[in-house]
Amino acid sequence: MRWVYLIIVVVFVAALVVFGVQNLQTATVSFLGFSVSAPLVILAVVVYVLGAITGGSLYALLRKSVRESRGSGPAR
């Protein structure tokens, strides 16, 4: 099973490399008056990382909330 995971990771990394090479054009992103111009691949990676951090934080918050509502949370 380890080889299957390794193959999946290699294919994913190869796809990321191809995406990065094909998307080197500069793109501009604007939000609340701020504007950033950078290669599209950099912007995509930044958005991905911010989404992962936000999603992970939300998941942890919801898991903690559910655990405490069931009474198995930390004793006070």
C-alpha positions as CSV (number, residue, x, y, z in Angstrom):
1,M,0.0,0.0,0.0
2,R,3.0,2.3,0.6
3,W,3.8,2.1,-3.1
4,V,0.3,3.3,-4.0
5,Y,0.6,6.3,-1.8
6,L,4.1,7.0,-3.2
7,I,2.7,6.9,-6.8
8,I,-0.2,9.2,-5.8
9,V,2.3,11.7,-4.3
10,V,4.6,11.6,-7.3
11,V,1.7,12.2,-9.7
12,F,0.4,15.1,-7.6
13,V,3.8,16.7,-7.5
14,A,4.3,16.2,-11.2
15,A,0.9,17.9,-11.8
16,L,1.9,20.8,-9.6
17,V,5.2,21.2,-11.5
18,V,3.4,21.2,-14.8
19,F,0.9,23.8,-13.4
20,G,3.7,26.0,-12.2
21,V,5.6,25.9,-15.5
22,Q,2.5,26.7,-17.5
23,N,1.2,29.5,-15.3
24,L,4.1,31.9,-14.9
25,Q,2.1,34.9,-16.2
26,T,1.6,37.8,-13.8
27,A,-1.9,38.1,-12.4
28,T,-3.3,40.9,-10.2
29,V,-5.5,40.2,-7.2
30,S,-7.4,43.0,-5.5
31,F,-9.1,42.8,-2.1
32,L,-10.4,45.7,0.0
33,G,-8.3,48.3,-1.8
34,F,-5.1,46.2,-1.6
35,S,-3.7,44.9,-4.8
36,V,-1.0,42.3,-5.4
37,S,0.7,41.4,-8.7
38,A,2.5,38.1,-8.8
39,P,2.9,35.0,-10.9
40,L,-0.3,33.0,-11.0
41,V,1.3,29.9,-9.5
42,I,2.5,31.9,-6.5
43,L,-1.0,33.3,-5.9
44,A,-2.6,29.9,-6.2
45,V,-0.1,28.4,-3.6
46,V,-0.8,31.3,-1.2
47,V,-4.6,30.9,-1.5
48,Y,-4.2,27.1,-1.1
49,V,-2.2,27.5,2.1
50,L,-4.5,30.2,3.5
51,G,-7.5,27.9,2.8
52,A,-5.8,24.9,4.5
53,I,-5.0,27.0,7.6
54,T,-8.5,28.4,7.7
55,G,-10.1,25.0,7.1
56,G,-7.9,23.3,9.7
57,S,-8.7,25.9,12.3
58,L,-12.4,25.7,11.7
59,Y,-12.3,21.9,11.9
60,A,-10.5,22.0,15.2
61,L,-12.9,24.6,16.6
62,L,-15.9,22.6,15.6
63,R,-14.4,19.4,16.9
64,K,-13.7,21.0,20.3
65,S,-17.2,22.5,20.4
66,V,-18.8,19.1,19.7
67,R,-16.6,17.4,22.2
68,E,-17.5,19.9,24.9
69,S,-21.2,19.7,24.1
70,R,-21.2,15.9,24.6
71,G,-19.6,16.4,28.0
72,S,-16.3,14.7,27.2
73,G,-14.4,17.9,27.2
74,P,-11.9,19.1,29.8
75,A,-13.1,18.9,33.4
76,R,-13.4,22.3,35.1
